[in-house]
Amino acid sequence: MRKFKKVYIEITNICNLKCNFCPSPTLERPLKFLDEKAFTHVVNSVKPYTDYIYFHLMGEPFLNKQLGRFLDISHENGLKVNLTTNGTLINKVKDLLIESKGLRQINFSLHSFEANDLTKDLHDYVENITNFINEANEKSDMICAIRLWNMDSEELKASNTLNIDILNLLEEKLNLDFSLSERLQETHNIKLRNNVYLNMAEKFQWPDMGNDIIDENVFCYGLRDQIGVLVDGTVVPCCLDSEGKIPLGNIYETSLEDILNSERARAIYDGFSRRCAVEDLCKRCGYATRHKK
């Protein structure tokens, strides 16, 4: 049986922000929340295939009021949970997160702040997140990863004029005794202290059928290290298929084994083994080209 390093489960495709780098604000799919019955079915389907699930594809996971229950169900089934958040709602869920036995890692996308027309104060935004990180670091073994995925690339200009202010706030609020700006000249992946990390990366172009073809000769970990399950049960090859343009089957209607062994899934897997994108959407993915750099 194929084992995946991660399975993405979209517990909602609804978000409280409209980031300029994300396709979420223009989603064509119906907006909904995953309920407990559906989540339990997905967990039972994917647990033979992975040890790690990610509450992420589109949407802000903290908006789903069943979040605490989902974490409990994951733990009861021996699954470790990672989730990705913009962090704006951290104060509403911090206690259940810290107390959760199933939560392994939280990724905070701090690049979300500048990518929106927010009236929220930057100092308060960063302080709420760093206060949580400090408390989680003291009371749990949870990994906290801070992301600034807004560096300019050759092709794309990102929203990053506040990065220096963010780095200075992180130094202050996390009581760091070194300069993040200086350290980032050496590496874009920094261990700030035990279980706390900072990662910077370039902005990338989300795959979209309306985009020009970027490259057909690419390798991707889709269907090799990961799969995704959208909120309606559609199984997709990776976490970047925001509209379900490569539907491999529906997990509520077909067994995951049959979905993974389908002709389309096998063609995608075999194609990437040859460094060849067989799906039109994959040929338009800016993230896949990172593997070639």
C-alpha positions as CSV (number, residue, x, y, z in Angstrom):
1,M,0.0,0.0,0.0
2,R,1.3,3.4,-0.9
3,K,2.1,5.7,2.0
4,F,1.9,9.4,1.7
5,K,4.0,11.9,3.8
6,K,0.9,14.0,4.1
7,V,-2.8,14.1,3.2
8,Y,-4.4,17.5,2.9
9,I,-8.0,17.7,4.3
10,E,-9.9,20.8,3.5
11,I,-12.1,21.3,6.6
12,T,-13.5,24.5,5.0
13,N,-13.0,26.5,1.8
14,I,-14.2,29.7,3.5
15,C,-11.7,32.3,4.5
16,N,-11.9,35.6,6.5
17,L,-9.3,37.3,4.3
18,K,-8.8,38.0,0.6
19,C,-5.1,37.6,0.0
20,N,-3.8,38.9,-3.3
21,F,-1.7,35.8,-3.7
22,C,-4.4,33.3,-3.1
23,P,-7.2,32.1,-5.4
24,S,-9.6,31.7,-2.4
25,P,-11.5,35.0,-3.0
26,T,-12.5,33.9,-6.5
27,L,-13.3,30.3,-5.8
28,E,-16.0,28.9,-8.1
29,R,-16.7,25.9,-5.8
30,P,-19.7,26.1,-3.3
31,L,-18.5,27.4,0.0
32,K,-19.0,25.0,2.9
33,F,-17.7,23.6,6.2
34,L,-16.9,19.9,6.8
35,D,-19.1,18.4,9.5
36,E,-18.1,15.7,12.0
37,K,-19.7,12.8,10.0
38,A,-17.9,13.7,6.8
39,F,-14.6,14.3,8.6
40,T,-14.8,10.9,10.3
41,H,-15.4,9.2,6.9
42,V,-12.4,11.0,5.4
43,V,-10.1,10.1,8.4
44,N,-11.2,6.4,8.2
45,S,-10.4,6.4,4.5
46,V,-7.0,8.0,4.6
47,K,-5.5,6.7,7.8
48,P,-4.1,3.5,6.2
49,Y,-2.2,5.7,3.8
50,T,-0.6,8.2,6.0
51,D,0.5,9.2,9.5
52,Y,0.1,13.0,8.9
53,I,-2.9,15.0,7.9
54,Y,-3.0,18.7,7.1
55,F,-6.0,20.9,7.6
56,H,-5.3,23.0,4.6
57,L,-6.1,23.6,0.9
58,M,-8.3,26.6,0.7
59,G,-10.0,28.4,3.6
60,E,-9.1,29.3,7.1
61,P,-9.3,26.2,9.4
62,F,-10.0,28.3,12.5
63,L,-13.4,29.2,11.1
64,N,-14.7,25.7,11.4
65,K,-16.4,25.4,14.8
66,Q,-15.7,21.6,14.8
67,L,-11.9,22.2,14.9
68,G,-11.4,20.9,18.4
69,R,-13.5,17.8,17.7
70,F,-11.6,17.2,14.5
71,L,-8.3,17.3,16.4
72,D,-9.7,14.8,18.9
73,I,-10.9,12.4,16.2
74,S,-7.5,12.6,14.4
75,H,-5.7,11.7,17.7
76,E,-8.1,8.9,18.4
77,N,-7.2,7.5,15.0
78,G,-3.4,7.8,15.4
79,L,-3.0,10.7,13.0
80,K,-0.8,13.8,13.7
81,V,-2.2,17.1,12.5
82,N,-0.5,20.0,10.9
83,L,-2.5,23.1,9.9
84,T,-1.9,26.3,8.1
85,T,-3.5,29.6,9.2
86,N,-3.3,33.3,8.6
87,G,-3.3,33.7,12.4
88,T,-5.8,36.5,12.7
89,L,-8.2,34.3,14.8
90,I,-5.5,32.7,17.0
91,N,-6.9,34.2,20.3
92,K,-10.2,32.5,19.7
93,V,-8.8,29.0,19.5
94,K,-5.5,29.1,21.4
95,D,-6.6,27.1,24.4
96,L,-8.0,24.2,22.4
97,L,-4.9,24.2,20.2
98,I,-2.4,24.1,23.1
99,E,-4.5,21.4,24.9
100,S,-4.8,19.2,21.8
101,K,-3.0,15.9,21.8
102,G,-3.3,15.5,18.0
103,L,-1.8,18.8,16.9
104,R,1.8,18.5,15.7
105,Q,2.5,21.7,13.9
106,I,1.0,25.1,13.1
107,N,2.2,27.1,10.1
108,F,1.5,30.9,10.4
109,S,1.4,32.6,7.0
110,L,2.5,36.1,8.1
111,H,2.6,37.2,4.5
112,S,-1.2,37.3,4.6
113,F,-1.1,40.6,6.5
114,E,0.3,42.8,3.8
115,A,-1.6,40.9,1.1
116,N,-4.9,42.4,2.4
117,D,-6.4,45.7,3.0
118,L,-6.5,45.1,6.8
119,T,-7.4,47.7,9.4
120,K,-5.8,45.5,12.0
121,D,-2.6,46.8,13.5
122,L,0.6,45.0,12.5
123,H,2.0,45.1,16.0
124,D,-1.2,43.5,17.5
125,Y,-1.3,40.9,14.7
126,V,2.3,39.8,15.3
127,E,2.0,40.0,19.1
128,N,-1.1,37.8,19.2
129,I,0.8,35.2,17.2
130,T,4.0,35.4,19.1
131,N,2.2,35.3,22.4
132,F,0.6,32.0,21.3
133,I,4.0,30.7,20.1
134,N,5.6,31.5,23.5
135,E,2.8,29.8,25.4
136,A,2.7,26.8,23.1
137,N,6.5,26.5,23.4
138,E,6.2,26.5,27.2
139,K,3.2,24.2,27.6
140,S,3.5,21.7,24.7
141,D,5.7,20.0,22.1
142,M,3.9,21.7,19.2
143,I,6.0,23.0,16.3
144,C,5.3,26.5,15.2
145,A,6.5,27.6,11.8
146,I,6.4,31.2,10.7
147,R,6.2,31.8,7.0
148,L,7.0,34.8,4.9
149,W,6.4,33.5,1.4
150,N,6.5,36.9,-0.2
151,M,10.0,37.4,-1.6
152,D,10.1,38.8,-5.2
153,S,10.9,36.3,-7.9
154,E,12.1,36.9,-11.4
155,E,8.5,36.7,-12.6
156,L,6.4,38.0,-9.7
157,K,6.5,41.1,-7.5
158,A,5.1,40.4,-4.0
159,S,3.7,42.5,-1.2
160,N,6.7,42.7,1.2
161,T,7.4,46.3,2.2
162,L,6.5,45.4,5.8
163,N,9.0,42.5,6.1
164,I,11.6,44.4,8.0
165,D,9.0,45.6,10.5
166,I,7.7,42.0,10.9
167,L,11.2,40.7,11.5
168,N,11.9,43.3,14.1
169,L,8.7,42.5,15.9
170,L,9.6,38.8,15.8
171,E,13.0,39.5,17.3
172,E,11.4,41.6,20.1
173,K,8.4,39.4,20.9
174,L,10.3,36.1,20.7
175,N,13.2,37.5,22.7
176,L,15.8,36.6,20.0
177,D,19.4,37.5,20.6
178,F,20.4,37.7,16.9
179,S,19.4,39.7,13.9
180,L,16.9,37.9,11.6
181,S,17.8,40.2,8.7
182,E,21.4,39.2,8.9
183,R,20.7,35.5,9.4
184,L,18.4,35.5,6.4
185,Q,21.3,36.6,4.2
186,E,22.8,33.2,4.9
187,T,19.7,31.0,4.8
188,H,16.0,31.3,4.3
189,N,15.2,28.6,6.9
190,I,16.0,29.5,10.4
191,K,15.5,27.7,13.7
192,L,14.6,30.4,16.1
193,R,14.6,28.1,19.2
194,N,13.3,24.7,20.0
195,N,10.2,23.9,17.9
196,V,10.0,27.4,16.5
197,Y,11.1,28.1,12.9
198,L,11.0,30.9,10.3
199,N,10.9,30.2,6.6
200,M,11.1,32.7,3.7
201,A,10.4,31.9,0.1
202,E,9.5,33.5,-3.2
203,K,5.9,34.2,-4.2
204,F,4.7,31.6,-6.7
205,Q,2.0,31.5,-9.3
206,W,-0.9,29.2,-8.4
207,P,-1.8,26.9,-11.3
208,D,-4.8,28.2,-13.2
209,M,-6.2,27.0,-16.5
210,G,-6.3,30.6,-17.7
211,N,-2.5,31.0,-17.3
212,D,0.0,30.4,-20.1
213,I,1.9,27.1,-20.0
214,I,5.0,27.5,-17.8
215,D,6.7,24.2,-18.3
216,E,5.7,20.7,-19.3
217,N,9.0,19.1,-18.1
218,V,8.5,19.2,-14.4
219,F,8.6,16.9,-11.4
220,C,6.0,17.1,-8.6
221,Y,5.3,15.2,-5.4
222,G,1.6,15.1,-6.1
223,L,0.4,11.5,-5.8
224,R,3.9,10.5,-4.6
225,D,4.2,12.3,-1.2
226,Q,0.8,13.9,-1.0
227,I,-2.9,14.0,-2.0
228,G,-5.7,16.4,-1.1
229,V,-9.3,15.9,-0.2
230,L,-11.5,18.9,-0.9
231,V,-14.4,19.9,1.4
232,D,-16.9,18.2,-1.0
233,G,-14.9,14.9,-0.9
234,T,-13.1,15.3,-4.3
235,V,-9.7,13.8,-4.2
236,V,-7.0,15.8,-6.0
237,P,-3.3,15.1,-6.6
238,C,-1.9,18.0,-4.6
239,C,-2.7,20.9,-2.3
240,L,-2.6,23.5,-5.2
241,D,-5.6,22.3,-7.1
242,S,-7.8,24.9,-5.6
243,E,-10.8,24.4,-7.9
244,G,-10.6,20.6,-8.2
245,K,-9.7,20.8,-11.8
246,I,-8.0,17.3,-11.6
247,P,-10.8,15.3,-9.9
248,L,-9.6,11.7,-9.3
249,G,-12.8,10.6,-7.7
250,N,-15.0,11.4,-4.6
251,I,-14.0,9.8,-1.3
252,Y,-17.6,9.6,-0.3
253,E,-18.6,7.5,-3.4
254,T,-15.4,5.5,-4.2
255,S,-12.8,3.8,-2.1
256,L,-9.4,5.7,-1.9
257,E,-7.7,2.5,-3.1
258,D,-9.8,2.6,-6.3
259,I,-9.2,6.3,-6.7
260,L,-5.5,6.0,-6.4
261,N,-5.4,3.1,-8.9
262,S,-7.6,4.9,-11.5
263,E,-6.2,5.3,-15.0
264,R,-5.9,9.1,-14.5
265,A,-4.1,8.9,-11.2
266,R,-1.6,6.3,-12.6
267,A,-1.0,8.5,-15.6
268,I,-0.2,11.5,-13.5
269,Y,2.2,9.5,-11.2
270,D,4.0,7.8,-14.2
271,G,4.2,11.2,-16.0
272,F,6.0,12.9,-13.1
273,S,8.3,9.8,-12.8
274,R,9.4,10.8,-16.3
275,R,9.6,14.5,-15.4
276,C,6.6,15.1,-17.5
277,A,3.3,16.9,-16.6
278,V,0.4,15.1,-18.3
279,E,-2.3,17.4,-16.9
280,D,-2.9,20.8,-18.4
281,L,-3.2,22.4,-14.9
282,C,0.2,21.0,-13.9
283,K,1.8,22.6,-16.9
284,R,0.7,25.9,-15.5
285,C,2.0,25.5,-12.0
286,G,4.6,28.0,-10.8
287,Y,5.3,26.0,-7.6
288,A,6.4,22.9,-9.5
289,T,9.2,24.9,-11.1
290,R,10.8,25.4,-7.7
291,H,12.1,21.9,-7.9
292,K,14.1,22.8,-10.9
293,K,16.0,25.7,-9.2
